Amino acid sequence: MAYEIALFAHLIGVAIFLVAHGVSVFFAFALARERNPERIRAILDLSLGSLGVNYLGLLLLIGAGIWLGFMGQFWSEGWIWTSLVLLVVIAAFMIFMGVTYFGKVREAVGLQRYRRTGQVELGPIASPDALNRLLSQPQPHLTGFVGGLGLLVILVLMVFKPF
């Protein structure tokens, strides 16, 4: 019964993470079409609002996953280590590509990194051409592709345990 509880906690963590992170993914793609600085700020504020829940889900899925690794005696198997390495690599890639990019977008519309619109005095807004160039960059699509593919690979490893 304890294994089932740990598995349930792991799956709940995955669900919470995917829902909360899905908000950011959806808004990342919405930014590519938006050019109004006020609307961009609103999108960024909404995305920022999901981060706490996102990290809660990630913490739960990792903690329960480690617990499952011990309960199922999986630590001698390659699939679990491969999954963990992939998770770390994907997270590092997301931080490098995604967080850096969204920080630049926030600054381009007069915001500070990790601060909501109402928490700061707005700074200067980039020119329409500079904003258009920034919002036309491939980072949201690239991070979405890498994150989605990585999630799929981790899911395959967890379900089929190939090695």
N, C-alpha and C positions, 0 to 999 in steps of 0.2 A: 504494500500500500504506500510506503514511503517513496518508492521509485515513481509511482503514478503521480503522487503529489509534486515531486520534483519536476517531472515531465510536464505536468499541467502548469506549474510556475514558469518553466522555460517557454512554453508555448504562449502563455499570457504575456510574458516579456517580449516575445517576438511580435505578437499582435499589437501591443502598445507602441513598440518601437516603429513598426511599419505604418501605423496610423499617424503617429506624430511626425515621423520623418516624411511621410507621404505629403503632409501639408507643405513642408519646405520644398519638396520636389515639384509639386503642383505649382507653387508660386515661383519657383525658379524658371519654369517654362513660361509662366505668365509674364515674367519680366521681359522676356525676349520680344514681346509684342507691345509693351507699354513704353511710352515716351514722356508722359506727363509726370514731372517730379513729385507732385503731391500724391498721385496714385501710386507711384513707385515707393514712396515712403510708407504708405498704408500697407502695401504688399509686404515690404520688409518688416514692418512692425508685426504683422500677423505671423509671418514666418518665425520671427524671433520669439514670439509668444509660445510656440510649440516646442522650443528647445528643452525646457525643463522636463516636460513629459517624455520627450524623445530620450533624454539621458536616463530618466527613471526606467523606461522600458529596456534600454541597453544594459543598464546595471542589473536588472532582474534577469534578463536572458543570459548574461554572462555568469552571474552568480549561480543560477539554477543549472546552467550548462556545466559548470565546474563541479557542482554537487552531483549531477548525473554522471559525470566522468568517473568520480570515485565510486558511486553506487554500482555502476555497471562495469567497473574495472576496465575502463576503456583507455587508460593512460598509456598502455603498452601498444596501442594500435595507431597506425599512421594517420588514419582519417581524421581523428580528433585534433592531432597536432597540426595537420594541414589546414583544418578549418580555423583553428585559432590564429595561425600565421596569416591566412587569408583575411580574417577579420581585422587584424592589426594593420596589414598592408592597405586594405581598403580604407580603414579609418584614417591612416596617415595620408593617403591620396586625397581623400575628401577634405581633410584639413588643409593640405597644401593647395589644392585646386579650388575647392568650393568656398572655404572660409575666407581665403585671400580674395577671391573674386567678389564675394558679397560685401566684404569690407570696402573694396574699391567702389562698388556701386553705392553703398551707404554714404561714403564720403562725397561721391559725385552729386548726390542730391542734398548735400548739406547736413548729413547726420554724422554721428560718431559711431564707431564700431561697438556693437553690443549695447546700444542705448536706443530706447524708443524715442519717437518724435517728440513726445511731451516731456521727456526728461532732459532735453538739451536745448540750448539756443542754437537755432539753425545757422549753419555756415553758408559759404557761397555755393552756388549751384553751378555745375559744369555747363559749358556751352552745349546747345542742342547737338552739334556735330560730335563733340567729345562723348556725350552721353550715348548717342547712337552707336558710335564705335565700340564703346564699352559693352553696351547691351547686346551687340551683335556678335560678341566673342563666343567661341564654342564651349566654354567651361561648363555651363549647365547641362548641355547635351552629353559632353564627355563624362562628367561625373555621374550623370544618370545612367549612362550605358555601363560604366565600370561598376557602379553600385548594384545595378540590376543583375548583371552577369555574375558578379561576385556572390550575390545572394543566392542565385540559382546554383552555382557550383557548391556552395556550402550546404545548401539543401540536399543536393544529390549525395554529397559525402555523408551527411547525417542519416539519410534514409537508407542508402544502399551499403554504407560502410565497406567500400571496395577494398581497403587494405588496412 
